[in-house]
Amino acid sequence: MSGNFWQSSHCKQWLLTQDFLTRERNEDLQLLGETDYQKIMMFFANVIQAIGEQLKARQQVIATATIYFKRFYSKHPLRSCDPLLLAPTCILLASKVEEFGVLSNNRISNATTSVIKSKFSYAFPNDFIYRHNHIWECEFYLLELMDCCLVVYHPYRPLVQYVADLNLADSLLPIAWRIVNDTYRTDVNLLYPPFQIALACLHMACVMQNLEHKAKDWFADLNVDIDKIIEITRVILKLYELWKDFNEKIEVPELLKKMPKAIIKSESSGRTSAPISVAIMTYLVCHTWYLCTADGLGYIFWTS
């Protein structure tokens, strides 16, 4: 992993602008509108969270998977790939990058099937139709789209450092951590550096705990763009306003009906395999493959 965020592919290639997101999402926004689009993204973030918890994955794995999911749809419309297929694919790839351990495609498929039946049957009345070969193929599409930029920096580490510096970890860390988790239902992780997100969440936690007076001088001494912190805070507050009136079980089935659908071609119709970047070098030795990422990393991935 690149030890310096400012030199990483996350900073150089994946800090986007709001104008860019609006332009790339124009097709979906014209059909769904901004509010419904955000609700769909929130719902599938919850799906990724549930699959990750079913697999007992660490929160950082789930967070990385959510970022992959958002990166994909920041440059492609919803009709380009079924989100229900992309969600477990992102979990699979994130588990490898975050070195969580070997998760076979079969285990991912079984976990997704279980989660869909137990928690999201109101949205998906039919069984999970995808198999491990579909997830494997989708993984290459995802890698191609992200140009093998797999390293993701999260707000968790700077947040822990900040609360330790304030000597208020017991009072602030649990609440600020939950707010950071909530930010993955927004676009802030595509738009702002992780340290700014951590500061915004920490400030919100201070307000919620009535501890602004203890952190006032600490925040005043920071050399940061306070306008960016305010922007992030407003996005998070907007999320909570949207979440407050969002009844998933009632609204999501209708939203999924409106959502543009991916066109699935059968093998007999002449479907071609996923385009694979020259940056991906595959060595089929003992059922493993080696991946060179844009951050200069090498990962050995086990396949089943």
JOSUL-V896389 format. One record per backbone hydrogen bond with DSSP energy under -1.0 kcal/mol. CO is the residue of the C=O (numbers start at 0). NH is the residue of the N-H. E is the energy in kcal/mol with one decimal. If there is no record, write none. Layout:
# JOSUL-V896389
((CO | NH | E) (CO | NH | E))
This chain:
# JOSUL-V896389
((3 | 6 | -1.3) (4 | 7 | -1.4) (7 | 11 | -2.4) (8 | 12 | -2.6) (8 | 13 | -1.1) (16 | 20 | -2.1) (17 | 21 | -2.5) (18 | 22 | -2.2) (19 | 23 | -2.6) (20 | 24 | -2.0) (22 | 25 | -1.0) (24 | 28 | -3.1) (25 | 29 | -2.3) (27 | 31 | -3.1) (28 | 32 | -1.4) (32 | 36 | -2.1) (33 | 37 | -2.3) (34 | 38 | -2.0) (35 | 39 | -2.1) (36 | 40 | -2.1) (37 | 41 | -2.5) (38 | 42 | -2.4) (39 | 43 | -2.3) (40 | 44 | -1.8) (41 | 45 | -1.8) (42 | 46 | -1.7) (43 | 47 | -2.4) (44 | 48 | -2.2) (45 | 49 | -2.4) (46 | 50 | -2.5) (47 | 51 | -2.6) (48 | 52 | -2.4) (49 | 53 | -2.1) (50 | 54 | -1.8) (51 | 56 | -3.0) (52 | 55 | -1.0) (57 | 61 | -1.7) (58 | 62 | -2.8) (59 | 63 | -2.5) (60 | 64 | -2.4) (61 | 65 | -2.1) (62 | 66 | -2.0) (63 | 67 | -2.4) (64 | 68 | -2.3) (65 | 69 | -2.3) (66 | 70 | -2.8) (67 | 71 | -2.3) (68 | 72 | -1.8) (71 | 74 | -1.3) (76 | 79 | -1.7) (81 | 84 | -1.5) (81 | 85 | -2.3) (82 | 86 | -2.4) (84 | 88 | -1.3) (85 | 89 | -2.6) (86 | 90 | -1.6) (87 | 91 | -2.3) (88 | 92 | -2.4) (89 | 93 | -2.7) (90 | 94 | -2.2) (91 | 95 | -1.1) (92 | 96 | -2.3) (93 | 97 | -2.8) (94 | 99 | -2.7) (95 | 98 | -1.2) (103 | 107 | -2.1) (104 | 108 | -2.6) (105 | 109 | -2.6) (106 | 110 | -2.4) (107 | 111 | -2.5) (108 | 112 | -2.5) (109 | 113 | -2.3) (110 | 114 | -2.5) (111 | 115 | -2.7) (112 | 116 | -2.0) (113 | 117 | -2.3) (114 | 118 | -2.9) (114 | 119 | -1.1) (119 | 122 | -1.1) (119 | 123 | -2.2) (130 | 134 | -1.7) (131 | 135 | -2.3) (132 | 136 | -2.1) (133 | 137 | -2.6) (134 | 138 | -2.0) (136 | 140 | -1.4) (137 | 141 | -2.4) (138 | 142 | -2.4) (139 | 143 | -2.3) (140 | 144 | -2.5) (141 | 145 | -2.1) (142 | 147 | -2.0) (143 | 146 | -1.1) (145 | 148 | -1.9) (147 | 149 | -1.4) (147 | 293 | -2.2) (154 | 158 | -2.1) (155 | 159 | -2.2) (156 | 160 | -1.9) (157 | 161 | -2.5) (158 | 162 | -2.3) (159 | 163 | -1.6) (160 | 164 | -2.0) (161 | 165 | -2.0) (162 | 167 | -2.1) (167 | 171 | -2.6) (168 | 172 | -1.9) (171 | 175 | -2.8) (172 | 176 | -2.8) (173 | 177 | -1.6) (174 | 178 | -2.0) (175 | 179 | -2.4) (176 | 180 | -2.2) (177 | 181 | -1.8) (178 | 182 | -1.4) (180 | 183 | -1.1) (181 | 184 | -2.1) (182 | 185 | -2.0) (186 | 189 | -2.1) (187 | 191 | -2.5) (189 | 15 | -3.1) (192 | 196 | -1.6) (193 | 197 | -2.5) (194 | 198 | -2.0) (195 | 199 | -2.2) (196 | 200 | -2.4) (197 | 201 | -2.4) (198 | 202 | -2.6) (199 | 203 | -2.2) (200 | 204 | -2.1) (201 | 205 | -2.2) (202 | 206 | -2.1) (203 | 207 | -2.5) (204 | 208 | -1.9) (205 | 210 | -3.1) (206 | 209 | -1.1) (210 | 214 | -1.2) (211 | 215 | -1.4) (214 | 218 | -2.6) (215 | 219 | -2.1) (216 | 220 | -1.5) (218 | 221 | -1.2) (223 | 225 | -1.1) (224 | 228 | -1.2) (225 | 229 | -2.2) (226 | 230 | -2.2) (227 | 231 | -2.3) (228 | 232 | -2.2) (229 | 233 | -2.3) (230 | 234 | -1.9) (231 | 235 | -2.3) (232 | 236 | -2.5) (233 | 237 | -2.2) (234 | 238 | -1.9) (235 | 239 | -2.1) (236 | 240 | -1.9) (237 | 241 | -2.2) (238 | 242 | -3.0) (239 | 243 | -1.9) (242 | 245 | -1.3) (246 | 250 | -3.0) (247 | 251 | -2.4) (250 | 254 | -2.3) (251 | 255 | -2.9) (252 | 256 | -1.3) (253 | 257 | -1.6) (254 | 258 | -1.7) (265 | 268 | -1.0) (266 | 269 | -1.5) (276 | 279 | -1.6) (282 | 284 | -1.8) (284 | 287 | -1.0) (286 | 302 | -2.0) (287 | 284 | -1.3) (288 | 300 | -2.7) (290 | 298 | -1.7) (292 | 295 | -1.7) (296 | 292 | -2.1) (298 | 290 | -2.3) (300 | 288 | -2.0))
